[in-house]
């Protein structure tokens, strides 16, 4: 069971839309999810270690180096609304999706 965090700059519009895209990916890949949360980058940076996966815009990946060092998988997205990109990068991450 995965815990997933989605972050954008302010944690309002874009992260909510990313969360909706993530929900479609979860359903399409039949992934069991314990927690799915969206927030701002500042909140996400401090909470990231409590999650298995963090989705964020590509240019913010470096903000999560500490979480990556502690085992959180951080996935940067070029198009945060792309279900295909999210699915592809999640599958390529090596995270067990069952």
Secondary structure, 3 states (H helix, E strand, C coil): CEEEEEEECCCCHHHHHHHHHHHHHHHHHCCCEEEEEEEEHHHHHHHHHHCCEEEEEHHHHHHHHHHHHCCCEEEEECCCCCHHHHHHHHHHCCCCCC
